[in-house]
């Protein structure tokens, strides 16, 4: 019976020794995979943060441009309104000259000057309208771009939050020799490799 028990103990010892190498290899593979995953997560967090910072910078620079463009649009609209009023006045004066009595109804120098003024005012108004349309189109383009940037910033913030939470969870899931021991006593037991000699509670 003692011989059989000794044989069983020797077989168990041999089995433990043969299982040690595959177990350590599996542990090393898992550690390498865990390290690679953590590295990939940290790299993705870095890239996401870099892109988010770039988007923040673009948004920061775009807002003053939009404000400046809005002031320019307001000034162009005011100038266009002013020219419209001047055109109405010049057209009214031209029309009033058409109803002059008798010999006064002629195309004299003041009449030609008024007609020329009307043409110049119409040309100026057309130029102002073109500038106004161009400024509004540019503003609308900037507004669309700002909406895209805001949407991208929202997505990057969500991705960053998710990745950081994932990395935090992964750091808490470390087990075995990879997790920090809870107490100083546990740390000393691990450092002295006494865990196999202490009976379970």
C-alpha positions, 0 to 999 in steps of 0.5 A: 500500500505504501509502495502504491502511494509512493508510486502515485505521488511520484506519478503526480509529481511527474505529471505536475512537472510535465504540465509546468512548461505548457502552463507557463507557455500558456501564461506567457501567451496570455500575458503577451496577448494582454499586453498587445491588446492594452498597447493597441487600446492605448495607441487608439486612445492616443490617436483619438485624442490627437484627432479630437485636439485637431478638431477642437483647433479647427472649431476654435479657428472657425468661429471667429471666421464665421463671426467676421463673415456675419459682420461682413454680410450685415454690412453688405446688406446695409450697403445694398439697402442704402443703394436701393434707397438711392436708386429709388430716389434717382428713378423717382426724380427721372420719372418726375422730369418726364412730366415737365410741361412744354419746352422743359420736357427735353433730354438735357444735361441733368436728365442725362446725369440722372440716367447715368446715376441710375445705371451706375447705382444698378451696376453697384447694386448688382455687384453688391448682390453678387458679393452678398450671395458669395458671402452667404454661400461661404457662411453656409459652407462654414456652418455645414463644416462646423456641424460636421466638426461638432458631430465628429467631436461628439463621436470622438468624445464617445470613442475616447470615453469608451476606450478609457473605460475599457482600458480601466476595466482591463486593468481591474481584470488582471488576475493571478500574478499580474494583479497587485496583491490586496494587502502587504501580507499577501504581497509578502507571500507572493514575493517569497513564493509561500502561497503553495505552502500555506493551507487554504482557509 
